[in-house]
Amino acid sequence: MSENGKTKAIALVVLLLIVGTIIGFALSYASLKKGKELAEKRGQPFENKRLARIFIFRYTASVIIITVNIFLLLGLFWVYANTYAKTKSSFMLGLLFFIGVLFIQSLLSLPTLATLFGYTPYGLGPFGVLPHLFETLALVILLILSLE
């Protein structure tokens, strides 16, 4: 890959990371507001302020990381779709389906989705966030390699 190509690849990854972070933060804020309303309606507000802060931090981190993953997957889908259009390779078609499945998994993993349907998000301890962070690193590596 030429120096110009590497610069474009890094710029695309950085752009996807920034946009995913901003949208993830907005999604987190909006869904936390709705979740707070639901908890108060059910008579289950957070009494312990320390636990509330920990929950909000982990919830926000999860939403941001998963949203970044979604944007990285969209970037990969775009790269593979362009390659498939040029080559008609069955391998590229398989990668498109693979990215589609990961995309659906990421959408369904969003704690925001549970909140919007009136469920309490669970699994937001550090082991609920870390797998998504490692997925982010794997997707960044895959996207950079795919842009070569």
Secondary structure, DSSP 4 states (H G I P E B T S, - for coil): --HHHHHHHHHHHHHHHHHHHHHHHHHHHHHHHHHHHHHHHTT-----HHHHHHHHHHHHHHHHHHHHHHHHHHHHHHHHHHHHHHH--HHHHHHHHHHHHHHHHHHHH-HHHHHHTTPPP---SHHHHHHHHHHHHHHHHHHHHHT-
